Amino acid sequence: MGYLTSILILGCINIVVVLGLSVLTGYTGLFSIGHAGFMAVGGYAAAIIYIRLHVPFALALPLGGVAAGLSSYIIGYPAFRGKLRGDYFAIATLGFAEAVRLLLNTTYPVIGGAYGLMGIPQKTNLPIALAVALLAFAGAQSFVRSQHGKNCVAVYDDETAAQMMGVDLLRTKLMALFISAFYAGVAGALYAFYMAYLSPSMFGISKSSDLLAAVVFGGMQSIIGPVIIAFVTVALPELLRFLLAWRLVIYGLLFVVMMVFRPQGLLGYRELDFGPGWRRATAAVASRLGKPRPPRGPQGPVEGTP
Amino acid sequence: MILFMQQLVNGLSIGAVYALLAVGYALVYSVYNFTNWAFDAFMVVGAFAAYYCITLFGLPLPVAIGLAMLVTAGVAVSVEVGAYRPLRVRQAPRLFMMISAMGASMAIVNIVNLAFGGSFRKFPEISSASVELGGVYIGRMDLFAIVFSFVSLSALWLLLGKTRIGLGIRASAIDTVTAGLMGINNNSVAIIVFGVSGVLSAIAGVFFGAKYAVYPYLGLVTTKAMIASIIGGIGSLPGAVVGSLLLGVIETFVSAYISSVYRDLISFTILVLVLLFFPNGIMGAKTVDKL
């Protein structure tokens, strides 16, 4: 039971990060190869405010997310301001993740440095992880259906055209980045309180690659596709242990094969749909969690919100 | 003063390695307008090929470098044909090119890792002797790296500026489609461009391996080269060289006078500052007309 629970909890945590990354990469077209860096920021921030400032666990989770979100502006603002190509942003995220890891490694006297941060109580259990994952799912769903989400899709499709239609590029991109970093931060915090231990090496490049793989395989502009893959990429290595070492080789080759033959991914531009009942249920959850803003201007009703 | 000069030379020698990589990035970027994210993998292949040529077959260094160049150019061209060309022909979005490139890089690096093992290998000592120049000791290998890098960069400069092949590449850099209409074979241009960038990354891999160690994740240093080419202005070849030397020297001085722990942190800070204040890089004005 314990083993299965642990897979489920790690799967839920992975789903939360991947949801955020899906908003950034799948919907806005911004490529992050350093998302583990935001997880690290969120995890460490939540753990430190819990241990040092005795902030309650329920508050430490969102605060970890906010810390990660704010830290994302360090790279977001410079990279987006000048309307630079996506490559600059991608390299900035990679640099950010490395910088975070190096900084954490040099903090031995304060938070353990490379030895890791110990003494975090184990607070995350299955109900909490599931609840957060569901909340995150509903939140992401309602975001991408809102006007802001549509702005993100417009930026993905054609930046110039989006700008002509009055989309504020800088604001839209920063918002997508903030949300995805916030999600990563919350997931990092959940992870910290589940493992009861943090070390900078947990948030290396291969973690970022795993996350990216979930979004790419799950599909662009889809929420449910990446979620499924995010869960599978946690559960599958447990079943196929003998393939663990070859995992990254297989991911890499699949990246290429997928881009050549099916670039939209598993469920690209599509959502799971089980008929009107399912649509009503998801819409009800979404609207309870934050009403999508009514469209501004003479566009008429938004098609995505039934 | 002696320490200052010593560090300057060290900085230039690592800057020369960055320059080889940054020029490779700039070359591909200027023609295809996309960053070749598989570059780190080429560098790893080059370093491993040279390492095994020397240790297994006992070949002399120049032969090993030559073979490493050939192998890496082959890998680079096959990545181009297998992972990029189908997307380029379809005019796929840049995001897909990036993902495909990342995939190729992940696969190659991890194949090397699994096939040869992840340990750090010391590059066989070629010559530990150093040359004394006015009280400054320069390692033979450092000197060789600086000289060889600049010889290869000059050769590239001549290739691009003085030959018919270079003319074709420059035409493609201005407008690939029109160049194709004018009778330039875009596929052979692609093979030459990727082959040349493979050769450059092989040289960089060998020198980096000789300076530090040979290991599967040494390709991470290409992040620095990319930062250097952003400092210099992305897509500009002279900018890439200037940015690389600058970054190499700054990094070395930071390690020498402050702490080597903060070396990589400083390069990241520089990247953020450059993006904030000089988004086009120091040679930014020249990136408009490319090459």
Interface residues (C-beta under 8 A of the other chain):
Chain A: T25 G29 F31 I33 I74 I75 Y77 P78 A79 R81 G82 L84 R85 G86 D87 Y88 A90 I91 A92 L94 G95 F96 E98 A99 L102 L103 N105 T106 I205 S209 L212 V216 A245 W246 L248 V249 Y251 G252 L253 L254 F255 V256 M258 M259 V260 P263
Chain B: F34 T35 W37 G82 A83 P86 L87 A92 P93 R94 L95 F96 M97 M98 I99 S100 M102 G103 A104 S105 M106 A107 I108 V109 N110 I111 L114 L220 T223 M226 I227 I230 I234 V261 Y262 D264 L265 S267 F268 T269 L271 V272 L275 L276 P279 N280
